[in-house]
Amino acid sequence: QVQLVESGGGLVQPGGSLRLSCAASGNIFSIHTEGWYRQAPGKERELVATISSSGDRNHADSVKGRFTISRDNARNTMYLQMNSLKPEDTAVYYCKHTNIGQFYEYNYWGQGTQVTVSS
């Protein structure tokens, strides 16, 4: 099992910044991926960014140049730095951890943190 604890959400004005954190604990496989997803009211959950245990990163087109995913391996903590926030970024943000085994993948989700971008 892997436990994920998110923090850092809140209310911010358009153009502002927030940093989300996701602390992982438990049975973390050496090969894994982590990511941030978001879900706005009435919409499906969508991928925001991912980072692999080897450091490869991907960002959704909608956030490229504004959001940056990173990870502090010593702290087992993943971050999402969000700059130039827009009202359409308003959503519940979830972190996800995927342990990659020889035959299976094991997915774990955080509890979600609300991000609201409004003036």
Helices and strands as residue ranges (DSSP letters): E 2-7, E 10-12, E 18-26, E 32-39, E 46-52, E 57-59, E 67-72, E 77-82, G 87-89, E 91-100, E 105-109, E 113-117
